[in-house]
Amino acid sequence: MKFIRISLVSLIIGALIGLALGVNIGREKPLLSNPFNKESLVDRAKQLGHETLEQTVQQGGKALEKAGQALQDKAK
């Protein structure tokens, strides 16, 4: 009887921990962060804007690099 109770408690604790980790994975947050923390719309918009700007700068840098290389090849 003691073994069944220990197994059941372990199963319940494991399920709760797995649920919290699964929520964090689904929200693309660090695993050990608070899964019940609500992120405001303003914070999400700032994060999305930052990611968009970062991608734009990287793509612009690559395009500038290609244009410079083309000019160097043309000058030769």
LINPE-V200801 format. One record per run of one state. SS is the DSSP state (h for helix, s for strand, l for the rest). FROM is the first residue (numbers start at 0). TO is the last residue. If there is no record, write none. Layout:
ss->{SS,SS}
from->{FROM,FROM}
to->{TO,TO}
//
This chain:
ss->{l,h,l,h,l}
from->{0,1,26,40,75}
to->{0,25,39,74,75}
//
